[in-house]
Amino acid sequence: MTQVTEQSHSLPQAPVAVQGGASVALVASFVRGATAAGLGLGVITVLVMVMWISSPFPDSDPTDALHVAAALWLLAHGTELVRADTLTGAPAPMGIVPLLLVAVAAWPAHRAARDALEPVEGRPRPSAWSAPTMVASGYVMVGAPVVLYVAGGSFAADPLSALVHLPLVTFLAAATGAWNASGRPLGPLPDRVPQWLRAAVAAGRVSAALRSTAAGTITLLVGGVVLAVTATVWHGRAAQESFLGLSGEWSGRAALGLLALALLPNAAVWGAAYGLGPGFAVGTGATAAPLAATGTPALPDFPLLAAVPGEGPGTPLHWAAVAIPVVAGGVLGWFTAGAAAPRHGERESAWSSGGTALTVLLGAAGCAGLVCLLGAASGGPLGTGRLSEFGPVWWLTGGAALLWTAGLGIPLALALRAWRLRTPGRGRGWGLLRRRGAATEGPAAAVPFTEAPPVPPAPPTGQAASDTSLDGGPGPLDDESELYDFLPADTWTARDPRDPRDPRDPRDPRDPRDPRGPREDRWAALKESSGGLMPDFPPLPLPAPPTAPGARTTTDPEPAADPGAAATPPSPAPPVSQAAEDPGGEPPKDPSGEPPEPSEQAAR
């Protein structure tokens, strides 16, 4: 029995297949979506209940606080609320969505879809399209009862608005999570797009356009935040009076501060629209723009709205807001030029002028699309009549963003591209060194490099010991063609006195056939190019060549070198018959072609 058990444990275990893998993955994604909806609703409910507990009014009911929390959760998804208890008794819509609450509500759906597509061993994984769909389905299944629950409170949700905005916002948030989990792929354009456009946006231009879109949009929003905060500080007294007059208790002021913080992204979009030129509506028939504030504004009492300029023409201080789109267009062009012609790239890898301009245009179109979306989401009605229009007009704001970013980004990107391609991929220091080298070398800098002169034939076998010595005799170490073959061609030969066009000094007393002349010229050229680093070593004198081939031996004394004598290259080895007749020459070879063994005396 023990033996059978041991054998069963030693057998390889087959992988266990998950029963209903696809259905399990879909159900898990559905549950993740429902959990994400509960998390977002719970966060907003906790904040509202904390404000209710700290409220000094004991006659309030916790049911009202829960209704307010559920209404705020639906408002964070773009659902329009209807306020029933008004002074006139008529229901009034409230459609301005705090964009910070949108991030609080959409982030759980984004994380749910991303976690559903994370690869985990042993867990089934849904497809890239089914995961966001099931996450959004589970999310909406939780949101439907919330819409019914809010219907009996002071803030009721518009059923048609909830039916459109709640699934749309949830699916977009889940789709971005699935795209993030899939590695942020950027597939090719569909086949119905023209071929020239598909070819133009290929090879990294889509990613460059997306980066420039994000950079330009973030620049506009940051500029809008700076403008809104600066205007609020400028009108600090009015903002302080509004803040202190709305609530006298610390709990109410804390709630008012949280509401202002949630509306700060809306103020950033409104400030960007103001800098772009069209401005934003402050009531029906009233617009605040840099050139002028027209109409009679119908502004509720709120600290952020206290910074809106009054009616009348604009001043140079208002016109300074135009710097926001100017900087945004410059940033978009800079990012595109960085991809079109990198600073340390090669000229061959740079984009063409048309491709660079098209990439800037794509980035500007993406920036305009995001501005349109943010402009439409940041505004809405606050009531009826004159309070029915607040915020930027989305299509005017988007068109102005396209004109500013494309009109300034394209010339800047083309100018930066031309500036970076002015030299073949080398910096300023290299060009300065080249100019200095050309100024010091003079006419010799234009002489092309030539190959080294042919190596003279090998010396006879009997002279190998003396040829390789370092006592000044000719040998391989004196073959300067191998050591200085990188010098310009004009330093290889001495001046020819018969050539009147030779730029060398005609009073040079050296014989052009003397090999020491080129040697001295080469030493002088090396010393000059070293910048003073090479010391002045005089060249060694060259010995006089032997009078006859094979006349020198290892025991012969070294002949004295004559400075005025012309050195001749060693002669080739004599034929076998001649070497046999010459007693001082090379010994004869045997018929096999190998020389006989040298005697002991000859070796010494």
N, C-alpha and C positions, 0 to 999 in steps of 0.2 A: 504493500500500500504506500509506503514511504517512497519507494522507487518510482511509482507511477506519479506521485505528486511532484517529485523533483523533475521528472521529465516534462510534466505539463508546465512547470514554471520556466523551464529552459526554452520552450518553444517561443518563436517570435510573436509578439502581440500585434494583431492587425488593427489599423486605425478605426476607431468607432465613428460611424457616420451619424451626423446629426439628423434626427428625424424631422422632416419638414423644414429644411434649412431656410428656404425663401420665406415661408410664412412666419417662421419664428423671427426672422430679421425685420419683417414688416410690422409685426405686432410690437416688437421691442422699440422700433422707431415711433410708433403711435403712442406708446406709454411714455417715451421720452418727451414728446410734444406736450402731452397732458401735464407731465411733471413740470416742464418749463413754464407753462401758463400758471400753474399753482405757485411757483416760486416768485414770478413777477407780481402776481396779485398779492402774495403774502408780504413782500417788501413794502409795497405802497400801503397796505392795510396797517402794518406795524407803525409806519410813520404817522398815519392819520390818527391811530388810537393813542399814540404818545401825545400828540397835540390835544386830543380830546381829554385825556386824563389830566394834563396840566392846565386845562382851561378852568378859569375861576367861576364859570356859570354852572351851577348844579342842576338847573332845570333841563339841560340837554339830555337827549336819549342816546344810548350807545347804538341803537338801530340807525339813527341818522348818520352817525360817524361811519358805520359800515357801508351805508348807501353812498356816502361821499367817497369813500375809498374805492368802491367798485366803479363809480362814475369816473374817477380820475384814471383808473386802469384802462377803461374803455377810451377815454379821451387821449391817452398816450398812444393809442393805435390809430388816431385820426378820426375817431367817431365823434360826430357832432352831438352835443348835449343840448337839451331844452330845459330852461329854467322856468318853473311854473309860478313861483311866488314872486311876482313883480308888482310894482306900484300900480300899474294900470290893470293888472289882472290878466293881460294877454301873455301867452308864453313867448319867451325870448330865446333865440338860439345863442349858443356860445361855442364858437368854432375855432378859436385860437388855441393851438396845441403847443404846450411847452415841449420844445424839442429835446430837452434833457430827459424828460419822462419817456420819450420815444426810445432813447437809448437804453433806459432801465427795462422797458418792456421787451425790446427786440433782442437784447443780448442773450437771455436764456434760450430763445428759439434758435439763435445762431449757434450756441454751444451744443444744443441738443442734436442738431443735424451734423455738426462736425464730429461729435463723439460717436454718433451712430456709424459713421464711415471710417472710424479709426480701426486699422487691422489688429485684431486680437486673436491669438491662437485658440482654436476650439470654439470660437463664436461666429455664427453666420454673419455675413456682411451684405447689406442691401446694395442695390445699384445706386449710381449717382443721382438719378432722377426720382427713384421711388423713396429715398430717404427724406428729402425735403417735403415731398408730397404727404407722406404719412406723418411727419412731424407737424406740419401745418394742420392736418386733419385732427390729430389729437389736441392740438392747441385750440382749434375752433370749437371742438366738442366741450371744452371747459368754458369758452367764452359765451356760448349760446345761453346757458343758464344765468350767467352774469347779466346779460342784456335783459332777461326777463325779471331778474331780481331788482335791477335799477329802475324799472318802469314805475314802481310804486313810491319812489323817493322824490326829494325836492329837485334832483337833477336826473331827468330821464334821458335815455339814449334814443336817438333817432333810429328806427329799425332799418331804414334803407341805407343810411350812412354806415351803420354797424355791419350790414350784410356785404358792403363793398370794401370798406377799409380794413376790417379785422382780418379776413383771409388774405388780402393783398399784402399787408405789412408783414404778416407772419410768414407767408411763403417767400417773400423777398429776403427776410432775415435768415430763414432756413436755407435758401439757395446760396447765399453768400457763405454760410458755414460749410455746405457741401463743396462749393468751389474751393474754399480754403483747404479742406481736407483732401481734395484731389490734386493738390499741388499747384493751384492757381493756373490752370492751363489756358492758353490763348490759341484756340484753333483757327484754321484759315477761314476766310470769308466765304459765304455761300456761293454757289455757282451762278445764281442770278445776278450777282454783282459783276460789273464789267471787268474784262480781263486786265486792262491797264490799271484799274484801281486795285485789283488784287495783287498785281505784281508790284505796285508802288508801296503798298503797306506791308509787304513781306520783309523778311530778313531783319527782324527786330524793331521795325518801325512802330508796330502796335504797342509793344511794351514801352518804347520811348514816349509815344503819345499818351499812354496811360500815366506814366510818371510825370510828364509835364502837366497833364490835366489835374492830377492830385496837387502838384506844387502850386499851380495857378489858383485853384479853388481855395486851398489852405491860406494862401497869401491874401485873397479877398476877405476871407472870414476873419483872419487875424487883424487886418486893417479895419474891418467893421467893428470888432471888439474894442480896438484902441480908440476909434472914433466915438463909440457909445460911452465908454468909460470917461473919455476926456470931456465929452459934452455934459455928462452927469456931474463931474467934478466942477465944471465951469458954472453949471446951474446948481451948485451944491445947496444953497439956501432953500430953493424951491423943493428940491428932492428931500431934504431933511424935514421940512414942514409937512410934506405929503406922507412921509414914513411915520412921523410921530402922530399925525392927525388920524390915521386910519385905525390905530389900536393903541390903547393906553396900557395894556398889560404885557408882561415880558413874553408870555406864551403866544399871544397874538402877533407880537413883533417878530418872534422867532418863525412863526408860520409865514409871515409876510416876507421875511428874509429868504426862506426856502423857496417861496414862489418866485421871488425876483431872481434867485440863482437858477431855477429851472427855466426861466424865460431869458436868461442871458444869451444862449445860442440864437434865439429869435432876434434879440437886439443886434447880434453880430450880422445876421442876414439883412436886417433893415439898414444897418450902417453901410454894408457893402452896396446895397441898392442905392443908397443916398450918394455914395461916392461915384458910382457908375453913371449917374445923371438922371435916370427916371424918378428916383426917390421912392417914396411910399405914401400910401393913403392914410390919412388920420381922420377918417370920417367920409361920409358921402359928399363928394364934390370938393374935398380939401386934400391937397398934396404938399408934402414937404420935399423940396429939391434944392440943390446948391444954387441954382440961378434965382429962384424965388419960391416962397411959400404962398400958395394960392388957396383961396377959399377960407371958410371959417372952420377951424378944427373942432371936433367934438371929442375931446380927450377925457377919459375917466381919470379920477384921482389915483395916480400910481407913481412911485418914485422914478421908474425908468422913463415914463412918458413926460416927466417934467423937463427932460433935456431936449424935447422937440422944439426947434426954432419957431418963433412967432411969425405971424403973417407979415409979408413984405418982401422986397427984393433982397437977394443975397449979397453978402459983403465978401471982400477978399478972404476973410477967415473961413467963410463957408466954401468958397471956391477951392481952398486948399485940400478939401476932401477928394479932389480929382487925383491926388497923388496915389490913392489906393489902387485904381485900375492901372495906372502907369507902372507902378512897381510890380503888379501881377503880370502884366504883359512882358516886362523885362525878365521876370523869373521864368516864365514859360519859354521865352526865347533862349535863355541861358541853358535851361535843362535840355532843350532840343539840340542846341549847338554842341553840348557836351557829348551827346550820343552820335551826332552827325560827323563831327571832327574831333576826336579825343585829343587831349593836350599832348600826350606822348604816343600817339598812334602814327601810322604810316599814311602817306598820301593815297596809296592804292585802296585802303580800307575806308576812306572818307566817302560820305554820301554826295550825290550830285546836288546842285542847287534846287532843282525841281523836287527831288525827294525830301530835302530839308524843309522847303516851304510847305509841301504837302503834310509833313509830319506836324509842323507848327499849326497848320489849319485843322488837322484832326484833334490835336490837343486843345485848341481853342473851342472847337465844337463840343468836345467832352466837357470842358469847363462851363460853357454856356448851358449845356443840358443839366449839369448838376445845380447851377445857379437857378435855372427854371424850377427844378424840383424843390429846392430849398425855399425859394420864394413863395411857391404855392403852399408849402407845408407850414410856413411860418406865419401866415396871415389868416384872416377869417373874420367872421362877424362877432360882435359883442352884444348884439341886440337887434332891434328893428329900427327902421328909419335912418337917421344919420349915423347910427352905430353899426350899420350892416357892412361897412367896408373898412378894413384895417389891414395894413401890410403892403408889400410890394405887388405890383402887377407882374405876374410871372413872365409873360411873353416879352414885355418891354425890358425887364431886367435881363433876361437871357439874351435878347438881341444886342443890348448894350455891352454885355460881357463878351459876346463874340466879336463885335467890332473893335473893342479896346484890345483884347488879347491878340487877335489876329493882326490888327493894324500895327501894333507895336512889336509883337513877337517875331513876325516874319522878317522885317528889316534887320532886327537885332541878331537873329539867328544867322542870317546870311552874312552879316558883317563879321560876326565872330568866326564863322566858318572860313571866310576869306582871310582873316587875320591869322588863324592857326595854320592855314595851308600856304602861307607866304614863303616858307622854307620847307625843304623836303624832310620834315620830321625831326629837325634838329633845333635845339634851343638857342638862346641868345649868346651864351658863352662859347659855343662851337663856332658860330659865325664870327665872333670877335677874334678867336684864335686863328681862324682862316685868314681874316684880314691882316692880322699882325704878321702871319707867316708869309703872306704874299708881299707885304711891304719890306720884309727883311731879305727875302730871297731874291727879289728882283726878277730879271729875265730868266734865271735858272728855274723858277717855279713853274714856268710854262713848258719846260722840256719834259717830254714823256719819259717814263721809265723804260729801260731796255734790259734785255737779258744779259747775263754774265758772259764774258768772252770765253771761248773754248779753252778747256783745260789742256795744258801741254802734255805730250806723250810721257808715259812712265819711264823713269830712268832704268838703266841696266840693272841686272840682279846684283852684280858685284858692288854697286854703289848704294845699295839700300841703306846700309848702316850710316853712311855719311850724309845721305839725303834727308834722313829723318832726325838729324842732330839739331840741337838748339844753339850751335856756336856761330850762327850767322850764315851758314851755307844754305843753298837753295833746298827747300823741302816742302812738304805738304802744309806746314804751318805758315809758310809765306805765300800760300796761294790766296791772295787777297780778294779774288773774285768771289770766293765763298763767304767771306766775312763782311763785305761791303757791297753786296749786290742790290741793296735797297737804296743806294744813293742815286741822285739824278745823273742823267747820261753825260752832262757836260763836265763832270768831275772824273771821268774815266780816262781821258786822254789829255795830253799836254797840247799846248797851242801849236797849230800848224803855221809856220811863218809864211807859207805860200798862199794861205787863205786870207785875203784882206778883210773878210767879214767876221773873222774870229774875234770875239770881244776881249780876249785876254791881252795882257800887257805885251806889246811887241818887243819891249826891251828885256824880256826874260832871257837870261843867258843860257838857260838849260837847253840841252839838245832834245828835240821832240821824240827822238828814239830812245831816250834814257828812261827806263822804267821807274826811276826814282822820282821823276816829275809827277806822274799820276799819283804816286804814293803820297807825296807831300801835299798834293791838292786834296786828296781824300782825307788826310789827317786834318787839314785846315777846315774842310767842310764839316767834319765831325765835331771839331772844337767849336765852330761857330754855331752849329745847331744845338749843341748841348747847353747853351746859355751860360757858359763860364764854369760848368761843372767838371769839364775834362781838363786835367793838368797838362802842361806843355812838356811832353816827352819827345825828345828828338828821335827820329827814326834811326834804326841801326844801319850801319853801312852794309852794302851788298858786296859779296866777294866776286872776284873775277871768275868768269866761267873757264873751264878747262880748255886747253888748246886742241885736244883731239878726243874723240869719243873713247871712253874706257881708260884714259890715261891716269886718272886718279884712283887711288886705292885707300883702304882704311888706314894704312901706315904712312901715307904721303902727308907732308905738312900742308897746312892751309895756306894758299897763296894770299898775298896781300891784296887788298881791294884798292883799286884805282878809282878815285872819285870821278875822273874825267872819262874813264873808259865806259863803253856801252856794253851792257850785259846782254848776252845772247842766251836764248833758252837752250836747255840740254838737247842734245841730238838723240835721235832714236837709236836703238840697239843695232849693231852691225849684223850682217848675215852670219850664218854659222861658219861658212868657209873662211870668211875674213877673220872671225874671232879665233879660228883654229890656227891661222898663220901668224897672228899677232901674239907674241909671248906674253904681253901684259894684259891681254884682253880676257874675255870670258872663256872658260874651258869648253871644249866641244861636248856636244850632247850625244847620247847613245841613240841607236835607231828607234827606240821606243818614244823619244821626245822628252825624256826626263834627264836633267843634268846629273852627272855623277856626284857621289858624296864628296864634299870638300875634305881635304886632308886636315890633320890636327894643326899643322903649322899654319896653313892658310886661315883656319878658324881663329888662331891666336892673333 
